Amino acid sequence: MSGMHCPFCRHGDSRVIDSRTADDGSSIRRRRQCPECNRRFSTVETFSLSVVKRSGVVEPFSRDKIASGVRKACQGRPVSDDDLALLAQKVEESIREKGIAEIDATDIGVEILQPLRELDEIAYLRFASVYQAFDSLDDFEKAIESLREGHADEA
């Protein structure tokens, strides 16, 4: 690991003794031992995830932005802030499972659709109508028919 030195003797190498995930899987805590002085220390490795906006601007991924973006579609619906936080966590986990460092903002919308559909179908229709730019009643009818087919599959 370049740039990694023992914090005690400054030796440029260490051996990993134990690794554990932390912070909802967004970081790894490693317990290390220096082969020179035999002292142990911990490191934390984080995975950064960036969002590429339509304008080309790159910014860090934010669960809060996911929740606030979906909140409008959930107005007047029985959806709590905890529900939105859990949805944002599911979306982040889904994106991180892909193993990519950058994702287009439009692809995040795709990742939101299924967990939102499971959370509240009306909020899903509202979000999908804006996200997928519904411009006719036919678009709504197709989305509603898709929801009905999902119910038929469950029965």
HELIX and SHEET records of a PDB file:
HELIX    1   1 ASP A   23  GLY A   25  5                                   3    
HELIX    2   2 ARG A   63  ARG A   71  1                                   9    
HELIX    3   3 LYS A   72  CYS A   74  5                                   3    
HELIX    4   4 ASP A   81  GLU A   97  1                                  17    
HELIX    5   5 ALA A  105  LEU A  119  1                                  15    
HELIX    6   6 GLU A  121  TYR A  131  1                                  11    
HELIX    7   7 LEU A  137  GLU A  154  1                                  18    
SHEET    1   A 3 ARG A  15  ALA A  22  0                                        
SHEET    2   A 3 SER A  27  GLN A  33 -1                                        
SHEET    3   A 3 ARG A  40  THR A  46 -1                                        
SHEET    1   B 3 VAL A  58  PRO A  60  0                                        
SHEET    2   B 3 SER A  50  VAL A  52 -1                                        
SHEET    3   B 3 GLU A 102  ASP A 104  1                                        
END                                                                             
